[in-house]
Amino acid sequence: MRPHVVLTGLGLISSVGGDTESAARAFVSGARGLVELESALTAHLRARFAGLGCDPVVAARLGAPGLAAYDRHVILALAAAR
């Protein structure tokens, strides 16, 4: 017997939208989500551009106290899962 997988939802946070509907519209319209990296935290990187997730959308979607205690990648994963 082969195992089965059932998808029950879809979560997405991208540099062009904080949910599946807005990101899909942006992808279809050809929107670019890259920004120039200017932070001292990224100065050592060779990359000068990156696609960053929508932080205001993430904070609004989670609405949980104590978000500052988590790393950014954890917050993005929690928001996409929600």
N, CA, C and O atoms as a CHARMM CRD file, in Angstrom:
* protein
*
  328
    1    1 MET  N      0.84500  -1.17700   0.00000 PROA 1      0.00000
    2    1 MET  CA     0.00000   0.00000   0.00000 PROA 1      0.00000
    3    1 MET  C      0.89300   1.24400   0.00000 PROA 1      0.00000
    4    1 MET  O      1.83300   1.33900   0.78900 PROA 1      0.00000
    5    2 ARG  N      0.59700   2.18000  -0.87500 PROA 2      0.00000
    6    2 ARG  CA     1.35200   3.43400  -0.94600 PROA 2      0.00000
    7    2 ARG  C      0.75900   4.45400   0.01900 PROA 2      0.00000
    8    2 ARG  O     -0.46100   4.56100   0.13600 PROA 2      0.00000
    9    3 PRO  N      1.62600   5.21300   0.71900 PROA 3      0.00000
   10    3 PRO  CA     1.09900   6.25400   1.61400 PROA 3      0.00000
   11    3 PRO  C      0.44600   7.37100   0.80700 PROA 3      0.00000
   12    3 PRO  O      0.83500   7.64200  -0.32900 PROA 3      0.00000
   13    4 HSD  N     -0.52900   7.99800   1.39500 PROA 4      0.00000
   14    4 HSD  CA    -1.25000   9.08000   0.74600 PROA 4      0.00000
   15    4 HSD  C     -0.94100  10.39600   1.44300 PROA 4      0.00000
   16    4 HSD  O     -0.70400  10.43700   2.65000 PROA 4      0.00000
   17    5 VAL  N     -0.94900  11.45300   0.67400 PROA 5      0.00000
   18    5 VAL  CA    -0.75100  12.79600   1.20900 PROA 5      0.00000
   19    5 VAL  C     -1.96400  13.62100   0.83800 PROA 5      0.00000
   20    5 VAL  O     -2.42400  13.57600  -0.30300 PROA 5      0.00000
   21    6 VAL  N     -2.48800  14.37600   1.79500 PROA 6      0.00000
   22    6 VAL  CA    -3.63100  15.23500   1.54000 PROA 6      0.00000
   23    6 VAL  C     -3.24700  16.66400   1.87100 PROA 6      0.00000
   24    6 VAL  O     -2.83300  16.95700   2.99200 PROA 6      0.00000
   25    7 LEU  N     -3.38300  17.55600   0.89500 PROA 7      0.00000
   26    7 LEU  CA    -3.13600  18.97900   1.13100 PROA 7      0.00000
   27    7 LEU  C     -4.42000  19.60700   1.63600 PROA 7      0.00000
   28    7 LEU  O     -5.48300  19.46300   1.03200 PROA 7      0.00000
   29    8 THR  N     -4.30300  20.30400   2.75200 PROA 8      0.00000
   30    8 THR  CA    -5.49700  20.91500   3.33000 PROA 8      0.00000
   31    8 THR  C     -5.45500  22.42900   3.29100 PROA 8      0.00000
   32    8 THR  O     -6.40000  23.08900   3.72300 PROA 8      0.00000
   33    9 GLY  N     -4.37100  22.98600   2.77900 PROA 9      0.00000
   34    9 GLY  CA    -4.27100  24.43600   2.71500 PROA 9      0.00000
   35    9 GLY  C     -2.97900  24.84300   2.04900 PROA 9      0.00000
   36    9 GLY  O     -2.12600  24.01300   1.73600 PROA 9      0.00000
   37   10 LEU  N     -2.85500  26.12600   1.84200 PROA 10     0.00000
   38   10 LEU  CA    -1.67500  26.67800   1.20400 PROA 10     0.00000
   39   10 LEU  C     -1.31500  27.96700   1.91900 PROA 10     0.00000
   40   10 LEU  O     -2.15900  28.84600   2.09200 PROA 10     0.00000
   41   11 GLY  N     -0.06800  28.07700   2.33100 PROA 11     0.00000
   42   11 GLY  CA     0.41000  29.30200   2.96300 PROA 11     0.00000
   43   11 GLY  C      1.56200  29.86700   2.16900 PROA 11     0.00000
   44   11 GLY  O      2.42900  29.11800   1.71700 PROA 11     0.00000
   45   12 LEU  N      1.58900  31.16100   1.99200 PROA 12     0.00000
   46   12 LEU  CA     2.62100  31.78500   1.18400 PROA 12     0.00000
   47   12 LEU  C      2.91600  33.17600   1.70900 PROA 12     0.00000
   48   12 LEU  O      2.01000  33.95600   2.00300 PROA 12     0.00000
   49   13 ILE  N      4.18600  33.46700   1.81800 PROA 13     0.00000
   50   13 ILE  CA     4.64300  34.82600   2.07700 PROA 13     0.00000
   51   13 ILE  C      5.80400  35.03700   1.13800 PROA 13     0.00000
   52   13 ILE  O      6.78700  34.29800   1.18600 PROA 13     0.00000
   53   14 SER  N      5.70200  36.03200   0.29000 PROA 14     0.00000
   54   14 SER  CA     6.77000  36.27400  -0.66800 PROA 14     0.00000
   55   14 SER  C      7.09800  37.75400  -0.70600 PROA 14     0.00000
   56   14 SER  O      6.46600  38.56700  -0.03100 PROA 14     0.00000
   57   15 SER  N      8.08800  38.08400  -1.50300 PROA 15     0.00000
   58   15 SER  CA     8.49300  39.48400  -1.60900 PROA 15     0.00000
   59   15 SER  C      7.51700  40.31100  -2.44200 PROA 15     0.00000
   60   15 SER  O      7.65200  41.53300  -2.51600 PROA 15     0.00000
   61   16 VAL  N      6.53700  39.66200  -3.06800 PROA 16     0.00000
   62   16 VAL  CA     5.54600  40.40400  -3.84400 PROA 16     0.00000
   63   16 VAL  C      4.14800  40.30700  -3.25800 PROA 16     0.00000
   64   16 VAL  O      3.20600  40.85800  -3.82800 PROA 16     0.00000
   65   17 GLY  N      3.99200  39.62100  -2.13900 PROA 17     0.00000
   66   17 GLY  CA     2.67700  39.54300  -1.51500 PROA 17     0.00000
   67   17 GLY  C      2.69700  38.69800  -0.26800 PROA 17     0.00000
   68   17 GLY  O      3.47300  37.74800  -0.15900 PROA 17     0.00000
   69   18 GLY  N      1.84900  39.04300   0.66400 PROA 18     0.00000
   70   18 GLY  CA     1.81400  38.35700   1.94600 PROA 18     0.00000
   71   18 GLY  C      0.77400  37.26700   2.03500 PROA 18     0.00000
   72   18 GLY  O      0.60300  36.67300   3.10000 PROA 18     0.00000
   73   19 ASP  N      0.06300  36.98000   0.93700 PROA 19     0.00000
   74   19 ASP  CA    -0.89300  35.88200   0.91400 PROA 19     0.00000
   75   19 ASP  C     -0.96200  35.33600  -0.50700 PROA 19     0.00000
   76   19 ASP  O     -0.43400  35.94700  -1.43600 PROA 19     0.00000
   77   20 THR  N     -1.60300  34.20100  -0.67500 PROA 20     0.00000
   78   20 THR  CA    -1.58900  33.53700  -1.97800 PROA 20     0.00000
   79   20 THR  C     -2.26300  34.36600  -3.06700 PROA 20     0.00000
   80   20 THR  O     -1.78400  34.39200  -4.20100 PROA 20     0.00000
   81   21 GLU  N     -3.35700  35.03900  -2.74600 PROA 21     0.00000
   82   21 GLU  CA    -4.07700  35.79000  -3.76500 PROA 21     0.00000
   83   21 GLU  C     -3.27100  36.99000  -4.27400 PROA 21     0.00000
   84   21 GLU  O     -3.13900  37.17700  -5.48400 PROA 21     0.00000
   85   22 SER  N     -2.73700  37.79600  -3.36500 PROA 22     0.00000
   86   22 SER  CA    -1.98800  38.97700  -3.80000 PROA 22     0.00000
   87   22 SER  C     -0.67500  38.59000  -4.47500 PROA 22     0.00000
   88   22 SER  O     -0.24500  39.25700  -5.41500 PROA 22     0.00000
   89   23 ALA  N     -0.03600  37.52500  -4.00900 PROA 23     0.00000
   90   23 ALA  CA     1.20500  37.07100  -4.64500 PROA 23     0.00000
   91   23 ALA  C      0.93000  36.54300  -6.05000 PROA 23     0.00000
   92   23 ALA  O      1.69400  36.81500  -6.97500 PROA 23     0.00000
   93   24 ALA  N     -0.15300  35.79100  -6.21300 PROA 24     0.00000
   94   24 ALA  CA    -0.50100  35.26900  -7.53600 PROA 24     0.00000
   95   24 ALA  C     -0.74700  36.40600  -8.52100 PROA 24     0.00000
   96   24 ALA  O     -0.27100  36.36600  -9.65500 PROA 24     0.00000
   97   25 ARG  N     -1.49000  37.41900  -8.08500 PROA 25     0.00000
   98   25 ARG  CA    -1.74000  38.58700  -8.95900 PROA 25     0.00000
   99   25 ARG  C     -0.42800  39.26400  -9.32600 PROA 25     0.00000
  100   25 ARG  O     -0.23300  39.64500 -10.48000 PROA 25     0.00000
  101   26 ALA  N      0.46800  39.41700  -8.36700 PROA 26     0.00000
  102   26 ALA  CA     1.75500  40.07500  -8.61900 PROA 26     0.00000
  103   26 ALA  C      2.62500  39.24800  -9.56100 PROA 26     0.00000
  104   26 ALA  O      3.25800  39.80100 -10.46000 PROA 26     0.00000
  105   27 PHE  N      2.66500  37.93200  -9.36500 PROA 27     0.00000
  106   27 PHE  CA     3.46200  37.06500 -10.24500 PROA 27     0.00000
  107   27 PHE  C      2.96600  37.15500 -11.67800 PROA 27     0.00000
  108   27 PHE  O      3.76300  37.27400 -12.60900 PROA 27     0.00000
  109   28 VAL  N      1.63800  37.09900 -11.85800 PROA 28     0.00000
  110   28 VAL  CA     1.05300  37.14500 -13.20000 PROA 28     0.00000
  111   28 VAL  C      1.32200  38.48800 -13.87100 PROA 28     0.00000
  112   28 VAL  O      1.55000  38.54700 -15.08000 PROA 28     0.00000
  113   29 SER  N      1.29800  39.56500 -13.09100 PROA 29     0.00000
  114   29 SER  CA     1.51600  40.89500 -13.66700 PROA 29     0.00000
  115   29 SER  C      2.99200  41.19400 -13.90300 PROA 29     0.00000
  116   29 SER  O      3.32800  42.23000 -14.47700 PROA 29     0.00000
  117   30 GLY  N      3.87800  40.29900 -13.46700 PROA 30     0.00000
  118   30 GLY  CA     5.31300  40.48000 -13.69300 PROA 30     0.00000
  119   30 GLY  C      6.00100  41.35400 -12.66300 PROA 30     0.00000
  120   30 GLY  O      7.08000  41.88400 -12.92700 PROA 30     0.00000
  121   31 ALA  N      5.39900  41.51500 -11.49800 PROA 31     0.00000
  122   31 ALA  CA     5.99100  42.34600 -10.44500 PROA 31     0.00000
  123   31 ALA  C      7.34200  41.79200 -10.02100 PROA 31     0.00000
  124   31 ALA  O      7.55500  40.58000  -9.99400 PROA 31     0.00000
  125   32 ARG  N      8.22800  42.68100  -9.69800 PROA 32     0.00000
  126   32 ARG  CA     9.54000  42.28900  -9.18200 PROA 32     0.00000
  127   32 ARG  C      9.57300  42.59200  -7.68800 PROA 32     0.00000
  128   32 ARG  O      9.18300  43.67700  -7.26000 PROA 32     0.00000
  129   33 GLY  N     10.03300  41.64400  -6.91200 PROA 33     0.00000
  130   33 GLY  CA    10.04700  41.81800  -5.47500 PROA 33     0.00000
  131   33 GLY  C     11.43400  42.01800  -4.89800 PROA 33     0.00000
  132   33 GLY  O     11.61600  41.90800  -3.68500 PROA 33     0.00000
  133   34 LEU  N     12.41400  42.30800  -5.73700 PROA 34     0.00000
  134   34 LEU  CA    13.77200  42.47400  -5.23400 PROA 34     0.00000
  135   34 LEU  C     14.01700  43.89600  -4.75900 PROA 34     0.00000
  136   34 LEU  O     13.53500  44.86000  -5.35200 PROA 34     0.00000
  137   35 VAL  N     14.77700  44.00500  -3.67700 PROA 35     0.00000
  138   35 VAL  CA    15.18900  45.30300  -3.14800 PROA 35     0.00000
  139   35 VAL  C     16.70100  45.28700  -2.95500 PROA 35     0.00000
  140   35 VAL  O     17.30300  44.22600  -2.79200 PROA 35     0.00000
  141   36 GLU  N     17.30100  46.45400  -2.97400 PROA 36     0.00000
  142   36 GLU  CA    18.73900  46.54700  -2.75000 PROA 36     0.00000
  143   36 GLU  C     19.03100  46.39600  -1.26600 PROA 36     0.00000
  144   36 GLU  O     18.39100  47.03100  -0.42800 PROA 36     0.00000
  145   37 LEU  N     19.99700  45.55500  -0.95200 PROA 37     0.00000
  146   37 LEU  CA    20.39300  45.33900   0.44300 PROA 37     0.00000
  147   37 LEU  C     21.30100  46.48000   0.88600 PROA 37     0.00000
  148   37 LEU  O     22.33900  46.73600   0.27500 PROA 37     0.00000
  149   38 GLU  N     20.90000  47.16000   1.95400 PROA 38     0.00000
  150   38 GLU  CA    21.68300  48.28600   2.45100 PROA 38     0.00000
  151   38 GLU  C     22.00500  48.16700   3.92900 PROA 38     0.00000
  152   38 GLU  O     22.58600  49.08200   4.51300 PROA 38     0.00000
  153   39 SER  N     21.63500  47.05300   4.53600 PROA 39     0.00000
  154   39 SER  CA    21.82900  46.86400   5.96000 PROA 39     0.00000
  155   39 SER  C     23.26900  46.48100   6.28500 PROA 39     0.00000
  156   39 SER  O     23.92500  45.79200   5.50300 PROA 39     0.00000
  157   40 ALA  N     23.75100  46.92200   7.42500 PROA 40     0.00000
  158   40 ALA  CA    25.08300  46.52700   7.88200 PROA 40     0.00000
  159   40 ALA  C     25.13500  45.02100   8.13700 PROA 40     0.00000
  160   40 ALA  O     26.20600  44.41700   8.06900 PROA 40     0.00000
  161   41 LEU  N     23.99600  44.41800   8.42600 PROA 41     0.00000
  162   41 LEU  CA    23.93600  42.97600   8.67100 PROA 41     0.00000
  163   41 LEU  C     24.21700  42.15300   7.41600 PROA 41     0.00000
  164   41 LEU  O     24.59600  40.98600   7.50500 PROA 41     0.00000
  165   42 THR  N     24.02700  42.76900   6.24100 PROA 42     0.00000
  166   42 THR  CA    24.23600  42.03300   4.98400 PROA 42     0.00000
  167   42 THR  C     25.43400  42.54900   4.20300 PROA 42     0.00000
  168   42 THR  O     25.65300  42.12700   3.06800 PROA 42     0.00000
  169   43 ALA  N     26.20700  43.44300   4.77800 PROA 43     0.00000
  170   43 ALA  CA    27.33400  44.05800   4.06600 PROA 43     0.00000
  171   43 ALA  C     28.38500  43.02700   3.64000 PROA 43     0.00000
  172   43 ALA  O     29.07100  43.23700   2.64000 PROA 43     0.00000
  173   44 HSD  N     28.52400  41.93700   4.36300 PROA 44     0.00000
  174   44 HSD  CA    29.51900  40.91800   4.04500 PROA 44     0.00000
  175   44 HSD  C     29.09300  40.00600   2.89500 PROA 44     0.00000
  176   44 HSD  O     29.90700  39.22900   2.39800 PROA 44     0.00000
  177   45 LEU  N     27.85400  40.08500   2.47000 PROA 45     0.00000
  178   45 LEU  CA    27.35200  39.22600   1.40300 PROA 45     0.00000
  179   45 LEU  C     27.70900  39.75600   0.02000 PROA 45     0.00000
  180   45 LEU  O     27.78300  40.96700  -0.18700 PROA 45     0.00000
  181   46 ARG  N     27.92800  38.85000  -0.91800 PROA 46     0.00000
  182   46 ARG  CA    28.19400  39.26900  -2.29400 PROA 46     0.00000
  183   46 ARG  C     26.91900  39.74200  -2.97300 PROA 46     0.00000
  184   46 ARG  O     26.96600  40.60100  -3.85400 PROA 46     0.00000
  185   47 ALA  N     25.78700  39.19400  -2.57400 PROA 47     0.00000
  186   47 ALA  CA    24.50200  39.58000  -3.16500 PROA 47     0.00000
  187   47 ALA  C     24.17300  41.02400  -2.80000 PROA 47     0.00000
  188   47 ALA  O     24.36600  41.43000  -1.65400 PROA 47     0.00000
  189   48 ARG  N     23.69800  41.77200  -3.72600 PROA 48     0.00000
  190   48 ARG  CA    23.32300  43.16000  -3.47700 PROA 48     0.00000
  191   48 ARG  C     21.81500  43.34700  -3.48200 PROA 48     0.00000
  192   48 ARG  O     21.31900  44.39200  -3.06100 PROA 48     0.00000
  193   49 PHE  N     21.07700  42.33900  -3.95800 PROA 49     0.00000
  194   49 PHE  CA    19.62400  42.42000  -4.02400 PROA 49     0.00000
  195   49 PHE  C     19.02600  41.15700  -3.42300 PROA 49     0.00000
  196   49 PHE  O     19.63100  40.08700  -3.47700 PROA 49     0.00000
  197   50 ALA  N     17.83600  41.28800  -2.85000 PROA 50     0.00000
  198   50 ALA  CA    17.15700  40.13800  -2.26200 PROA 50     0.00000
  199   50 ALA  C     15.65200  40.35800  -2.30600 PROA 50     0.00000
  200   50 ALA  O     15.17800  41.49300  -2.36100 PROA 50     0.00000
  201   51 GLY  N     14.92400  39.27600  -2.28100 PROA 51     0.00000
  202   51 GLY  CA    13.47200  39.33400  -2.17000 PROA 51     0.00000
  203   51 GLY  C     13.09500  39.07100  -0.72900 PROA 51     0.00000
  204   51 GLY  O     13.22500  37.94700  -0.24500 PROA 51     0.00000
  205   52 LEU  N     12.63300  40.08900  -0.04800 PROA 52     0.00000
  206   52 LEU  CA    12.31800  39.97600   1.37900 PROA 52     0.00000
  207   52 LEU  C     10.82500  39.78600   1.58100 PROA 52     0.00000
  208   52 LEU  O     10.01600  40.35400   0.84800 PROA 52     0.00000
  209   53 GLY  N     10.46300  38.99100   2.57200 PROA 53     0.00000
  210   53 GLY  CA     9.05600  38.79600   2.90400 PROA 53     0.00000
  211   53 GLY  C      8.42700  40.07800   3.41400 PROA 53     0.00000
  212   53 GLY  O      9.13000  41.01500   3.79100 PROA 53     0.00000
  213   54 CYS  N      7.13300  40.11600   3.42500 PROA 54     0.00000
  214   54 CYS  CA     6.38400  41.31000   3.82300 PROA 54     0.00000
  215   54 CYS  C      6.23400  41.36000   5.33700 PROA 54     0.00000
  216   54 CYS  O      5.27600  40.80900   5.87900 PROA 54     0.00000
  217   55 ASP  N      7.15100  42.00100   6.01800 PROA 55     0.00000
  218   55 ASP  CA     7.12200  42.02900   7.48300 PROA 55     0.00000
  219   55 ASP  C      5.87100  42.65500   8.09400 PROA 55     0.00000
  220   55 ASP  O      5.35800  42.10400   9.06800 PROA 55     0.00000
  221   56 PRO  N      5.33900  43.78600   7.57900 PROA 56     0.00000
  222   56 PRO  CA     4.11300  44.33000   8.18000 PROA 56     0.00000
  223   56 PRO  C      2.94500  43.35300   8.07300 PROA 56     0.00000
  224   56 PRO  O      2.12800  43.25900   8.98900 PROA 56     0.00000
  225   57 VAL  N      2.86500  42.63300   6.97100 PROA 57     0.00000
  226   57 VAL  CA     1.80600  41.64100   6.79800 PROA 57     0.00000
  227   57 VAL  C      1.97300  40.51900   7.80100 PROA 57     0.00000
  228   57 VAL  O      0.99700  40.04400   8.38100 PROA 57     0.00000
  229   58 VAL  N      3.20000  40.09700   8.00300 PROA 58     0.00000
  230   58 VAL  CA     3.48200  39.01700   8.94700 PROA 58     0.00000
  231   58 VAL  C      3.04800  39.41300  10.35000 PROA 58     0.00000
  232   58 VAL  O      2.35700  38.64800  11.02200 PROA 58     0.00000
  233   59 ALA  N      3.43600  40.57700  10.79000 PROA 59     0.00000
  234   59 ALA  CA     3.09100  41.03600  12.13900 PROA 59     0.00000
  235   59 ALA  C      1.57800  41.14000  12.31100 PROA 59     0.00000
  236   59 ALA  O      1.04300  40.74800  13.34800 PROA 59     0.00000
  237   60 ALA  N      0.88900  41.66600  11.30100 PROA 60     0.00000
  238   60 ALA  CA    -0.56400  41.81200  11.38200 PROA 60     0.00000
  239   60 ALA  C     -1.25100  40.45000  11.38700 PROA 60     0.00000
  240   60 ALA  O     -2.24500  40.26100  12.08900 PROA 60     0.00000
  241   61 ARG  N     -0.73500  39.50900  10.61700 PROA 61     0.00000
  242   61 ARG  CA    -1.36100  38.19800  10.51400 PROA 61     0.00000
  243   61 ARG  C     -1.23200  37.41900  11.82200 PROA 61     0.00000
  244   61 ARG  O     -2.17700  36.74900  12.23800 PROA 61     0.00000
  245   62 LEU  N     -0.08900  37.50100  12.46300 PROA 62     0.00000
  246   62 LEU  CA     0.11200  36.75200  13.69800 PROA 62     0.00000
  247   62 LEU  C     -0.53400  37.43200  14.89300 PROA 62     0.00000
  248   62 LEU  O     -1.21600  36.78800  15.69000 PROA 62     0.00000
  249   63 GLY  N     -0.31800  38.72700  15.01500 PROA 63     0.00000
  250   63 GLY  CA    -0.92100  39.47600  16.09900 PROA 63     0.00000
  251   63 GLY  C     -0.63600  38.91600  17.48100 PROA 63     0.00000
  252   63 GLY  O     -1.41600  39.13600  18.40800 PROA 63     0.00000
  253   64 ALA  N      0.45600  38.20200  17.63500 PROA 64     0.00000
  254   64 ALA  CA     0.78200  37.57400  18.91300 PROA 64     0.00000
  255   64 ALA  C      1.80200  38.40700  19.66700 PROA 64     0.00000
  256   64 ALA  O      2.72100  38.95500  19.06000 PROA 64     0.00000
  257   65 PRO  N      1.65500  38.51000  20.98500 PROA 65     0.00000
  258   65 PRO  CA     2.65900  39.22500  21.76600 PROA 65     0.00000
  259   65 PRO  C      3.96400  38.43000  21.81600 PROA 65     0.00000
  260   65 PRO  O      3.95100  37.20000  21.75700 PROA 65     0.00000
  261   66 GLY  N      5.06600  39.12600  21.92300 PROA 66     0.00000
  262   66 GLY  CA     6.34900  38.47600  22.07800 PROA 66     0.00000
  263   66 GLY  C      6.99400  38.01200  20.79100 PROA 66     0.00000
  264   66 GLY  O      7.90000  37.18000  20.82700 PROA 66     0.00000
  265   67 LEU  N      6.54800  38.53200  19.64100 PROA 67     0.00000
  266   67 LEU  CA     7.14500  38.11600  18.37000 PROA 67     0.00000
  267   67 LEU  C      8.62700  38.45100  18.28300 PROA 67     0.00000
  268   67 LEU  O      9.37600  37.75900  17.59300 PROA 67     0.00000
  269   68 ALA  N      9.05300  39.48900  18.96500 PROA 68     0.00000
  270   68 ALA  CA    10.45200  39.90800  18.89800 PROA 68     0.00000
  271   68 ALA  C     11.39500  38.84000  19.44800 PROA 68     0.00000
  272   68 ALA  O     12.59400  38.87300  19.17100 PROA 68     0.00000
  273   69 ALA  N     10.87200  37.90700  20.21200 PROA 69     0.00000
  274   69 ALA  CA    11.70900  36.85100  20.78000 PROA 69     0.00000
  275   69 ALA  C     12.09400  35.79600  19.75100 PROA 69     0.00000
  276   69 ALA  O     13.00600  35.00600  19.99200 PROA 69     0.00000
  277   70 TYR  N     11.41400  35.77200  18.61300 PROA 70     0.00000
  278   70 TYR  CA    11.66200  34.76100  17.58200 PROA 70     0.00000
  279   70 TYR  C     12.53800  35.30500  16.47200 PROA 70     0.00000
  280   70 TYR  O     12.52800  36.50400  16.19300 PROA 70     0.00000
  281   71 ASP  N     13.30700  34.41000  15.83200 PROA 71     0.00000
  282   71 ASP  CA    14.06500  34.78300  14.64500 PROA 71     0.00000
  283   71 ASP  C     13.09600  35.06300  13.50700 PROA 71     0.00000
  284   71 ASP  O     11.96300  34.58200  13.50800 PROA 71     0.00000
  285   72 ARG  N     13.55500  35.85000  12.53000 PROA 72     0.00000
  286   72 ARG  CA    12.70800  36.25000  11.40900 PROA 72     0.00000
  287   72 ARG  C     12.17900  35.04100  10.64000 PROA 72     0.00000
  288   72 ARG  O     11.01200  35.02700  10.24700 PROA 72     0.00000
  289   73 HSD  N     13.01700  34.02900  10.41900 PROA 73     0.00000
  290   73 HSD  CA    12.56600  32.86700   9.64900 PROA 73     0.00000
  291   73 HSD  C     11.47200  32.09200  10.38200 PROA 73     0.00000
  292   73 HSD  O     10.61000  31.49300   9.73900 PROA 73     0.00000
  293   74 VAL  N     11.49300  32.09300  11.70600 PROA 74     0.00000
  294   74 VAL  CA    10.45600  31.42600  12.48600 PROA 74     0.00000
  295   74 VAL  C      9.14600  32.19500  12.36400 PROA 74     0.00000
  296   74 VAL  O      8.08400  31.59400  12.20400 PROA 74     0.00000
  297   75 ILE  N      9.21800  33.51900  12.43800 PROA 75     0.00000
  298   75 ILE  CA     8.01400  34.34400  12.30400 PROA 75     0.00000
  299   75 ILE  C      7.38000  34.15300  10.92800 PROA 75     0.00000
  300   75 ILE  O      6.16100  34.02700  10.81700 PROA 75     0.00000
  301   76 LEU  N      8.20700  34.13100   9.87900 PROA 76     0.00000
  302   76 LEU  CA     7.67400  33.91600   8.53000 PROA 76     0.00000
  303   76 LEU  C      7.03500  32.54400   8.39500 PROA 76     0.00000
  304   76 LEU  O      5.97900  32.41900   7.77500 PROA 76     0.00000
  305   77 ALA  N      7.64600  31.51800   8.95800 PROA 77     0.00000
  306   77 ALA  CA     7.08000  30.17200   8.90100 PROA 77     0.00000
  307   77 ALA  C      5.75800  30.10500   9.65600 PROA 77     0.00000
  308   77 ALA  O      4.80700  29.48800   9.17600 PROA 77     0.00000
  309   78 LEU  N      5.68400  30.72500  10.82200 PROA 78     0.00000
  310   78 LEU  CA     4.44000  30.74900  11.59000 PROA 78     0.00000
  311   78 LEU  C      3.32900  31.45800  10.82400 PROA 78     0.00000
  312   78 LEU  O      2.19000  30.99100  10.79600 PROA 78     0.00000
  313   79 ALA  N      3.66200  32.58100  10.20600 PROA 79     0.00000
  314   79 ALA  CA     2.65200  33.33100   9.44900 PROA 79     0.00000
  315   79 ALA  C      2.17300  32.54900   8.23900 PROA 79     0.00000
  316   79 ALA  O      0.97700  32.54400   7.94800 PROA 79     0.00000
  317   80 ALA  N      3.07400  31.89100   7.53000 PROA 80     0.00000
  318   80 ALA  CA     2.66800  31.09100   6.35800 PROA 80     0.00000
  319   80 ALA  C      1.79800  29.91900   6.78100 PROA 80     0.00000
  320   80 ALA  O      0.83800  29.57200   6.09400 PROA 80     0.00000
  321   81 ALA  N      2.13500  29.30800   7.91600 PROA 81     0.00000
  322   81 ALA  CA     1.34400  28.18700   8.40900 PROA 81     0.00000
  323   81 ALA  C     -0.04300  28.62200   8.84400 PROA 81     0.00000
  324   81 ALA  O     -1.01600  27.88900   8.66800 PROA 81     0.00000
  325   82 ARG  N     -0.13000  29.81100   9.41100 PROA 82     0.00000
  326   82 ARG  CA    -1.42400  30.30500   9.86000 PROA 82     0.00000
  327   82 ARG  C     -2.29700  30.60300   8.67400 PROA 82     0.00000
  328   82 ARG  O     -3.43900  31.03300   8.84000 PROA 82     0.00000
